[in-house]
Amino acid sequence: MTYHLTLAVRDDLTTESEVREFRNYSLIDTDIWAISDHPDFVAMSAERTSYRQKLRDIPEQAGFPTDIAWPTKPE
């Protein structure tokens, strides 16, 4: 059985820990894209790879943690 989180970008996150927690859940939501031994695995597209990298780079954004440019999750 496969479970997927449904996350919507939130604009009410104001502390570093809140932003990091939401970012981490967003990465967890897309881990299925990177787990090669999962039955639903399909090689990650460049778009998905870029999305995950942008999530990892969020703490490096100039406006972190109060002004975040959240990447758009690809299908």
Buried (B, 14 or more C-beta within 10 A) or exposed (E): EEEEEEEEEEEEBEEEEEBBEBBEEBBEBBEBBBEEEEEEEEEBEEEBBEBBEBBEEBEEBEEBBEEBEBBEBBE
